[in-house]
Amino acid sequence: MRKTARIPRLTAVLAAAAAGALALSGTMPSNAAQSPEPASAPGLADAFRTAASQFDVPRELLVGIGYAESHLDDHDGQPSQANGYGLMHLVSNPSNPTMSEAAKLTGLGVERLAKDPGSNILGAAAVLDSYADQAGLTAEARKDPGKWYEIVAQYSHSADGPTARLYTDEVYKIIGTGVGAEGVSTKPLKVTPDRGQYANVAPLGTRTPASIAAVDYPGAIWNAASTSNYRVGRTAAITTIVIHVTQGSYAGTISWFKNPSAQVSAHYVVRSSDGQITQMVAEKDTAWHVRSANPYTIGIEHEGWVDQPSWFTDAMYRASAALTKNIADRRGIPKDRAHIVGHNEVPGNDHTDPGPHWNWNYYMQLVNDGNPPPQYNFSTYGTGVRVRSAPRLSASIVTTLPGPTQVYVVCQVQGDTVTAEGVTHNWWSKLRDQGGYMTNIYIDHPSAQLPGVPICT
């Protein structure tokens, strides 16, 4: 039987909405219901406790979903790759309506649900509550987190059964181990999930002869992206590996790449917690991840968010580096920062991933069997040695190096022919990165090489 509606006492539950009337395109109409402004903002722990009580959803379940989706970070209201918002990832895309459902159920506007953590938690609880009602979950059953398995799977709006099980199993794993995030904690809780219709769904990662044959990297799990999200074949030789961050969860990213409306994909996705790797596009085919550079690149997505270093675990670094090394060795790609680049370093792209928290020095050491990539000491002479932002003549000049001096550079890609101070050649060199400070900085014309060191190409 349908319970009476549980409309929250807003002044006791919600944090103040952000000032202004910034609209979230593609989410809800501008006349969506707005609530009164509360007088004060509770902490996350109180928000989870209140939402759980208000909507009869186990608190451990709410926290588990939030941690799986965002590590309990709202990312300042920035959307995920799938157009999801907040630490509970309320989504607005053609296959996931949780944002609009939350707005309808709570009477809160999309702006608040997206940008206010307390409202976001409340909206997710309301959606889960409505799914529990639809499933006929009794008041007694609601007390057992294990009885919510199918409801959590529904909340994910995954593309298929195996992906829904991947998502939901991760939530229950978090419930079992407990959460110790800043301001919010749960004790480890032993739960027996009632998987219902998912009991007979093979978990993602179950290998078959066909899936083993499909992967290019033996350590990967095959789970194909929608054919609407990549192009069969290549129009250029593969020369570059691109490092991405998903701006979302592992399961959510896999599900998004399987969604025909996404119009985006990558060859591989790497999980944060243990480095599990899923391949979604064959390397011989063109994934859509870096615009005009798609034809000659292989894309590797990493679970997490660019502004949150907690996602970049050692397990992820090691698994991804092993994958990158394997690709480079198989395809003859130099294992250096000329050919292993971030999304933000590819011309014609406006993304910032993998961001300032990605440890390039450590990653490249792992790719090179624990050794740093080769760096060479070039002598320069004269004055006004130009330092550019990319290996091409049209790139902006960011500074000059007074001469004579010596600089350490990394072998870099072939570039345009450069004539300067009586020296003509067609190769460029890159200044050594300094924790991101000197990323993508090139010098025009190192005038002398160390004896025995080959020309950088």
C-alpha positions in Angstrom: 0.0 0.0 0.0 1.2 3.5 -0.8 2.4 5.3 2.3 1.4 8.9 2.8 3.8 11.4 1.2 6.8 12.3 3.3 7.3 16.0 2.5 10.4 17.2 4.4 10.5 20.0 6.9 12.8 22.1 4.7 14.0 24.5 7.3 15.4 21.7 9.3 16.9 19.7 6.4 18.3 21.7 3.6 21.3 23.9 3.1 20.9 27.4 1.6 20.7 27.4 -2.1 23.4 29.1 -4.1 22.7 32.7 -4.9 21.5 33.6 -8.4 19.3 31.8 -10.9 21.8 29.9 -13.0 19.8 27.4 -15.0 21.0 23.8 -15.7 20.4 23.3 -19.4 18.7 20.1 -20.3 17.4 19.3 -16.9 14.1 20.8 -15.8 11.9 23.7 -17.1 12.4 27.1 -15.6 9.1 27.0 -13.7 10.2 24.0 -11.6 9.0 24.2 -8.0 11.1 26.2 -5.6 11.2 25.8 -1.9 11.6 28.4 0.9 15.1 29.2 1.9 16.3 27.5 5.1 17.8 29.4 8.0 20.9 27.3 8.4 22.8 24.5 6.8 23.4 21.1 8.5 26.6 19.0 8.0 26.7 16.0 5.7 26.3 13.6 8.6 23.1 15.3 9.7 21.9 15.5 6.1 22.3 11.7 5.6 20.7 11.0 9.0 17.7 13.2 8.3 17.1 12.0 4.7 17.3 8.4 5.8 14.8 9.0 8.6 12.5 11.1 6.4 12.2 8.5 3.6 12.8 5.3 5.5 16.0 4.5 3.6 18.9 2.8 5.5 21.5 5.4 6.2 24.3 3.0 5.4 22.7 2.5 2.0 22.6 6.2 1.3 26.2 6.7 2.3 27.3 3.7 0.3 25.7 5.1 -2.9 27.2 8.5 -2.3 30.6 7.1 -1.7 30.5 4.9 -4.8 29.3 7.8 -6.9 31.5 10.6 -5.7 33.5 9.8 -2.5 31.0 12.2 -0.9 32.2 15.2 -2.8 29.8 17.4 -4.7 32.5 18.8 -7.0 31.1 22.4 -6.7 28.1 21.5 -8.7 30.0 20.5 -11.8 28.3 17.8 -13.9 29.7 14.3 -14.5 30.3 12.9 -18.0 26.7 11.6 -18.0 25.2 14.9 -16.8 24.9 13.9 -13.2 25.1 16.3 -10.3 26.1 16.2 -6.6 27.5 13.7 -4.3 24.5 11.3 -4.9 24.8 11.8 -8.7 21.3 12.9 -9.6 21.2 12.6 -13.4 19.5 14.1 -16.4 20.1 12.3 -19.6 17.8 10.3 -22.0 18.3 7.0 -20.0 18.5 8.3 -16.4 15.8 10.7 -15.1 16.7 10.7 -11.4 17.2 14.5 -11.3 13.7 15.3 -12.7 12.2 12.6 -10.4 13.9 14.1 -7.4 12.6 17.6 -8.3 9.0 16.3 -8.7 9.1 14.2 -5.5 10.6 16.9 -3.2 9.3 20.1 -4.8 12.9 21.4 -5.0 14.3 23.2 -8.0 17.0 21.6 -10.1 19.5 24.3 -9.1 19.3 23.4 -5.5 19.3 19.7 -6.0 22.4 20.0 -8.1 24.4 22.5 -6.0 23.3 22.0 -2.4 24.6 18.8 -0.8 21.8 18.4 1.7 19.2 18.8 -1.0 21.0 16.4 -3.3 21.0 13.7 -0.5 17.3 14.4 0.2 16.5 14.1 -3.5 18.3 10.7 -3.9 16.5 9.4 -0.8 13.2 10.5 -2.2 13.9 8.7 -5.5 15.0 5.5 -3.7 11.9 5.7 -1.5 9.6 6.0 -4.6 11.3 2.9 -6.2 10.9 1.0 -3.0 7.2 1.8 -3.0 6.9 0.7 -6.6 8.6 -2.6 -5.7 6.2 -3.1 -2.7 9.0 -3.1 -0.1 7.3 -3.4 3.3 8.2 -1.3 6.3 9.9 -4.2 7.9 11.9 -5.1 4.8 13.1 -1.5 4.5 15.1 -1.9 7.7 17.3 -4.5 6.0 19.8 -3.0 3.5 20.1 -6.3 1.8 16.5 -6.0 0.6 17.3 -2.9 -1.4 19.5 -4.5 -4.0 17.2 -4.3 -6.9 16.2 -0.8 -5.9 19.8 0.4 -5.9 20.3 -1.3 -9.3 17.3 0.6 -10.6 18.7 3.9 -9.2 21.8 3.3 -11.3 19.8 3.2 -14.6 22.6 1.1 -16.0 22.6 0.1 -19.6 22.2 -3.6 -19.0 22.0 -6.3 -16.2 25.8 -7.0 -15.8 26.6 -3.3 -15.5 23.7 -2.8 -13.0 25.2 -5.7 -11.0 28.7 -4.2 -11.2 27.3 -0.9 -9.8 25.2 -2.4 -7.1 27.9 -4.9 -5.9 30.2 -2.0 -5.5 27.7 -0.2 -3.3 27.3 -3.3 -1.1 31.0 -3.8 -0.9 31.3 -0.3 0.5 28.5 -1.0 3.0 30.4 -4.1 4.1 33.7 -2.3 4.6 32.3 0.9 6.1 33.1 4.5 5.2 35.4 6.9 6.9 35.1 10.1 4.9 35.5 13.5 6.3 32.4 14.4 8.3 30.6 11.1 7.5 31.3 7.6 8.7 29.6 4.2 8.8 30.7 1.1 10.6 31.3 -2.1 8.6 27.9 -3.8 8.2 27.5 -7.4 7.3 24.7 -7.6 4.7 23.4 -10.4 2.6 22.2 -8.9 -0.6 18.9 -10.2 -2.0 19.8 -9.9 -5.7 16.4 -10.9 -6.9 16.3 -10.7 -10.7 20.1 -10.1 -10.7 21.0 -13.4 -9.0 21.3 -15.1 -12.3 23.0 -12.2 -14.1 26.7 -13.0 -14.7 28.8 -10.3 -13.0 30.8 -8.1 -15.3 34.2 -9.7 -15.6 32.9 -13.2 -16.2 35.2 -14.4 -19.0 34.0 -16.4 -22.0 36.0 -17.7 -25.0 34.4 -14.9 -27.1 35.3 -12.1 -24.6 38.8 -13.4 -24.1 39.3 -13.3 -27.9 37.9 -9.8 -28.1 40.3 -8.0 -25.8 43.6 -6.6 -27.0 45.1 -6.5 -23.5 45.0 -9.9 -21.7 44.2 -8.3 -18.3 41.1 -6.6 -19.5 37.4 -7.5 -19.4 35.5 -7.1 -22.6 32.3 -5.1 -22.5 31.5 -3.4 -25.8 30.5 0.2 -26.1 27.4 1.0 -28.2 28.2 1.0 -31.9 26.7 4.5 -32.0 29.6 5.7 -29.9 32.7 4.8 -32.0 33.8 4.4 -35.6 34.8 1.0 -37.0 38.4 1.1 -38.4 41.1 3.7 -38.5 42.1 6.5 -40.9 45.6 6.9 -39.4 48.3 4.9 -37.7 48.2 4.7 -33.9 50.9 6.9 -32.4 49.6 8.3 -29.1 48.0 7.0 -25.8 45.7 9.5 -24.1 45.1 9.5 -20.3 41.6 10.6 -19.2 39.7 10.9 -16.0 36.0 9.8 -16.2 34.4 12.6 -14.2 32.2 9.8 -12.8 32.2 6.3 -11.4 33.6 3.2 -13.1 30.2 1.5 -13.5 28.5 4.7 -14.5 31.1 5.4 -17.2 30.8 1.9 -18.6 27.0 2.3 -18.7 27.3 5.7 -20.4 29.6 4.4 -23.2 27.0 1.7 -23.8 24.2 4.3 -24.1 23.7 5.1 -27.8 22.9 8.8 -27.0 26.3 9.3 -25.4 28.2 9.8 -28.6 31.5 9.3 -26.7 33.7 6.3 -25.8 37.2 5.2 -24.9 39.1 2.0 -25.5 39.6 1.2 -21.8 38.2 2.2 -18.4 40.2 1.6 -15.2 38.7 1.2 -11.7 40.0 3.1 -8.8 39.7 0.6 -6.0 41.6 -2.3 -7.5 42.7 -1.4 -11.0 40.2 -3.6 -12.8 40.3 -2.8 -16.5 37.4 -3.0 -18.9 37.9 -2.7 -22.7 35.0 -1.2 -24.6 36.4 -0.4 -28.0 38.8 -2.6 -30.0 42.1 -0.8 -30.6 41.7 -1.3 -34.3 38.6 0.9 -34.1 38.3 4.7 -33.5 36.9 5.6 -30.1 35.5 9.1 -29.7 37.4 10.7 -26.9 39.7 13.5 -28.3 37.9 15.0 -31.2 40.2 15.4 -34.2 42.9 13.3 -32.6 40.7 10.2 -32.4 42.1 8.5 -35.5 45.7 8.2 -34.2 45.1 7.7 -30.4 44.1 5.1 -27.9 42.1 6.4 -24.9 42.3 5.2 -21.4 39.7 6.5 -18.9 40.4 6.4 -15.2 37.6 6.3 -12.6 37.3 9.5 -10.6 37.3 13.3 -10.7 40.1 15.7 -11.6 39.6 17.7 -8.4 39.7 14.8 -6.0 43.1 12.9 -5.7 41.6 10.2 -3.5 40.5 8.3 -6.6 44.1 8.0 -7.9 45.1 4.9 -6.0 48.3 3.0 -6.4 46.3 0.0 -7.7 45.0 2.2 -10.4 48.3 3.7 -11.4 50.0 0.3 -11.5 47.2 -1.4 -13.5 47.0 1.5 -16.0 50.8 1.8 -16.4 50.9 -2.0 -17.2 48.2 -1.5 -19.8 50.0 1.6 -21.3 53.3 -0.3 -21.4 51.6 -3.3 -23.1 50.0 -1.0 -25.8 53.2 0.9 -26.4 55.3 -2.3 -26.7 52.9 -4.0 -29.0 52.5 -1.0 -31.3 56.0 0.5 -31.2 55.0 3.7 -29.4 57.8 5.4 -27.5 57.2 5.3 -23.8 57.6 9.0 -23.2 55.5 12.1 -22.6 55.5 13.0 -26.3 53.4 9.9 -27.0 51.7 9.3 -23.6 49.7 12.5 -23.0 46.8 13.9 -21.0 43.5 14.8 -22.6 44.3 18.4 -21.8 47.5 18.2 -23.9 45.8 17.2 -27.1 45.4 20.1 -29.6 41.8 21.1 -30.2 40.4 19.8 -26.9 39.0 21.9 -24.0 39.1 19.3 -21.2 41.4 19.6 -18.1 41.8 15.9 -17.3 43.7 14.2 -15.9 44.3 17.4 -13.9 46.8 18.6 -11.4 46.6 15.6 -9.0 47.6 13.0 -11.6 51.2 12.0 -10.8 52.8 12.0 -14.2 56.3 11.4 -12.8 55.3 8.3 -10.9 53.1 7.0 -13.7 55.8 7.3 -16.4 58.3 5.6 -14.1 55.9 2.7 -13.8 55.4 2.6 -17.6 59.1 2.4 -18.0 59.5 -0.5 -15.5 60.2 1.8 -12.6 62.7 3.9 -14.4 62.1 7.5 -15.4 61.8 8.2 -19.2 65.0 9.3 -20.9 66.0 13.0 -20.3 68.9 14.7 -22.1 71.0 17.6 -21.1 71.3 20.0 -24.1 73.5 23.1 -24.1 72.1 26.3 -25.6 74.0 29.4 -26.7 73.3 33.0 -27.6 70.4 34.9 -26.2 66.6 34.7 -26.7 66.3 30.9 -26.9 62.5 30.7 -27.4 60.3 28.5 -25.2 57.0 27.6 -26.8 53.8 26.0 -25.5 53.7 23.3 -28.1 56.0 21.8 -30.8 55.0 24.0 -33.7 56.0 27.4 -34.9 52.6 28.8 -34.4 52.5 28.0 -30.7 52.7 30.9 -28.3 56.1 31.9 -26.9 55.9 31.7 -23.1 59.4 32.8 -22.1 63.0 33.0 -23.3 66.1 31.3 -21.9 69.2 33.5 -21.6 72.3 32.0 -23.0 74.6 30.3 -22.6 72.8 27.8 -20.4 72.0 24.1 -20.0 68.5 22.7 -19.8 67.2 19.2 -19.3 64.8 18.2 -22.0 62.8 15.1 -22.9 62.9 13.6 -26.4 59.8 14.9 -28.2 57.9 14.5 -31.4 59.1 15.5 -34.9 58.1 19.1 -35.5 58.4 21.8 -38.2 61.8 22.8 -39.6 63.3 25.5 -37.4 66.1 27.8 -38.4 67.6 29.9 -35.6 71.0 31.4 -35.0 72.5 29.5 -38.0 71.1 26.1 -37.0 68.4 24.4 -39.1 66.6 21.1 -38.1 63.2 19.6 -37.8 63.0 18.4 -34.3 61.8 19.7 -31.0 62.6 19.0 -27.4 60.5 19.4 -24.3 61.5 20.8 -21.0 61.3 18.4 -18.1 57.9 18.7 -16.3 58.0 20.1 -12.8 54.9 18.7 -11.1 52.7 20.1 -13.8 54.3 23.6 -13.7 56.2 23.1 -16.9 53.9 20.7 -18.6 53.8 21.2 -22.4 56.8 23.5 -22.6 59.1 23.1 -25.6 62.4 24.7 -26.7 62.9 25.6 -30.3 66.5 24.7 -31.0 68.8 23.0 -28.5 72.0 23.8 -30.3 74.2 21.0 -29.2 73.7 17.4 -28.1 75.6 15.3 -25.7 78.0 13.0 -27.5 76.3 9.7 -28.4 72.8 10.8 -27.7 70.5 10.3 -30.7 68.4 13.1 -32.1 65.0 13.3 -30.4 62.2 12.1 -32.7 
